[in-house]
Amino acid sequence: MSFGNHRDLVVWRKSMDLVILVYRLTEKFPKHEQYALTSQMRRAAVSIPSNIAEGRRRGTENEFRHFSRIALGSAAELETQIEIAFRLEYDNAESFKGSMDLLDEVLRMLNKISF
């Protein structure tokens, strides 16, 4: 495995797109969620590409896999938080579907590179 720039990884680019979707989705949440679910979802989303980038730059396959597993954990956390927000009806179903579809794609890619 060549350890070049993390920007070359499709999973990193898609997870960056996911961050933008999550920020846009959470902008519509009630104000009382600003320091609760909104903040948690944004941190979990940002953690995904951040850990991919860190693992890639560490330069070894073991470190990359380790940080990919951390990103996978953050993605699972985000999946749960999106489901909570959906059940609380904080936005329309279509907004949540777009986020979940992209998250599912990122999760599948992370599963492949993490183990």
N, C-alpha and C positions, 0 to 999 in steps of 0.2 A: 504494500500500500504506500503510495507516494503521499508525503505530508506537505502539500503546498498550502495555498491560501484557502482559508475557510470559505471565502466568497465564491469559490469554484464549486462548492457542494450544493446540490439541488435542495437537500434537506435544510441547509442553512437559509437559502433564499426563500423557500416556502415558509419556514418558521418566522422569518422576518415579515413576510406578508401576513402571517397569522397575528403577529404583534399589532400591526396596523388595524386589522379587523377587530381585534379585541378592544383596542383603544376606541375605535368608532362605536362599537357595540356598547361599551360601558359609559360612553358620554351620555347615553339616553337613560341610564339608571337613575333612580330617585336620589336626591341629594343626601338622604340619610345613609346611603350605601357608600358614600365617597371614601370613608376611612375604613370600610369593612370589605364587602364583596368586590367592589370596584378596584380597590387597592390590591387585594389578594389576586384577583384575576390578572391584573396588569403585571404584577411581579412574577407570577407563574409564567405568563406568556414571554416576558423579557428574558427569563431564565433559560428558556429553551435555546434560542440562537446563541446566547451568551456562553452557555456551557459547551455547545458544539464548537464555537470559535476557540474557547480556551483549550479544549481537548485537542483540537487540530493543531494548534500552535505549540503544544507541549512536545510534539515530535515523535512520540512513540505510539505504536498500535495499542498497547495496553492502556496508556493514559487516554487516548482517544476513545476507546471503548468505555473506560470508566466515566468520563465526562458525558459520553453519549447516554449512558445509563442514568446519570443525574438528570439530563435533559428529558429522558423518557419519564422519569418520576414527576418532573414539573409538568409535562404534557398530560399525565394521568390526573394530576391535581387540577389542572385547568379544565379537563374534561368534566370532572365532578362539579366544579364551580359553574361552568356553563349550564350544566343540567339543573343546578339549583336556581340559577337566574331564570332559566326557561320555566321551571315549575312555579316560580314566583310571578311569572308573566311580566317581566321587566321590558320586553320588546316583543315584536311579532315573531312568529314561528320561522318565517323566511330568513330573518337576520340570524337567528340561532343556527339554522340549517347550513348557511354558508360557512359560519365559523366551525361548526362540527365537521362538515365535509373536509375542510382544509386540515383541521386537527387530526382527523382520521388518517389522512394521507401522510402527515408528518409522523404520526405514531407508527404507521407501517414501515416507513423508512428508518426510523430510529430503532425499531425492533430488528431490522436486518443488520444494522451496523453495530448494535450494542452487544450481540452475543455471538 
